[in-house]
């Protein structure tokens, strides 16, 4: 079988930064992850077996000296001890189970050391997405020439509108070639002429290396979600921010605040954290409402929100990013992380609506049980986890169902 993932760093940067923070703060933690297809897609017969074959091929991936040298240059905030860990890291097919029911619905689960399994999520999602188009015979409909031209047009519009933006599209890309083409087009357009906007890079570390760009990313929901499972949701954000500070010592980046909702995050977001992090990322809820909450919070702490970065990443496309730019620039330093719209926007192709979320954690392998956890989105109907776990966390946080 032709492998889909051929490079160790064909992955989002935040998987590496989180892995580093996990080893530094929770080295014995074990976790479980589960796959969700929000559209209930019926996958072709044999899909689960083909997926497991692709995961087995990951076992031969090793990080190269070139990749390590690039990350050391581009990510000086990552401590050098972490690269010794990556040199010895090997994927293991035994961490993953996959199956299909009679209707073709896909089940995928991971279990193992958090430091090990954390590097599976994005790669497996990218494999599922590309494998689906291969096995359903849709790859012949991917017109990369037209895709390159339209990607440049998207970049031109964003640049002319003054948007600062990056590619975050690895996990649901149509193919590796699709993301490669998109990143090349975005870079080419940004270099063509001077604009008030900027294309600042890509979350994909390998493509950042290939095209001489900055790898972009800080953290994902799973970091806070796992801590919520181990210690409870009330103080999860405080523990997460403190752990991040312990590992990255001032180069803290932007914080993703919505794992358990704005209200509990706001109670944990003290003045010291507000000053330490460069800003916040909005990944769910109404963008205007969320931005106003952020502005009000910074002002309550005596901080001018216009000195802070706010990254918008909630299902963005070109039009929506430009609209947000027009009003957000008066309140903060807006920037945009755009995913599927950049890497899976082909005529006649429907992007998969898929996620893999951390669902349970235990702080050491000595614990005889896991603590379930979940994600409470600011978008109605997009909570992730078992219904009874979601209800329990909502009750603990006094959130309405």
Secondary structure, DSSP 4 states (H G I P E B T S, - for coil): ---S---TT-SBHHHHHHHHHHHHH-TT-EEEEEEEETT---PPTTHHHHHHHHHHHGGG----HHHHHHHHHH-TTS-THHHHHHHH----GGGEEEEE-TT--EEEEEEEEHHHHTTTHHHHHHHHHHHHHHHTT-GGG--HHHHHHHHHHHHHHHHHTT-EEEE--STT-S-HHHHHHHHHHHHHHHHHS--SSEEEEESBHHHHHHHT-EE-----HHHHHHHHHHH-SSSHHHHHHHHHHHHHTT---EEE--SS-HHHHHHH--HHHHHHSSEEEE-SS-HHHHHHHHHHHHHHTT--GGGSEEEE-SS--HHHHHHHHHHHTTTSEEEEEE-HHHHS--TT-PPP-EEEEEEEEESSTT-SSPEE--B--SSTT--BS-HHHHHHHHHHTT---
